[in-house]
Amino acid sequence: MPDINSLDKTTISPDVLVTIARLSALSVPGVSRMANVTGGVNRLFKRGVHDGVRIEVEDNVAYVSLYLILKKDVNMREVSRNVQEQTARALQDMVGMDIGAIEVHVENIDDDGEAQPT
């Protein structure tokens, strides 16, 4: 019979972390959609380029950057704070990962409510 301690390893794909962060941000009232991520490692590897999310993990601590387009007539500070809280809660609850930082980058305002390319 195998030792149970030798079996208790779970590996989570970085794409799963990106999806959790993206869906968490989009669930916050006032967020219209994710903006495109430009430059950096994501662009080199073509991973998450259009997800509006960049995640780096160091020593099991996640550092998250979210690139958002907000709806017009919202309090940007309040929406950004809610996005940070919701994303941190989702990553901690679903994955059990510690959060080093969650940076919110407001890239644009969706002034007419219609989805437009960024």
Summary of the structure (lengths in Angstrom):
residues: 118
radius of gyration: 16.0
end to end distance: 55.7
largest distance: 62.4
contacts: 321
relative contact order: 0.21
helix: 36%
strand: 29%
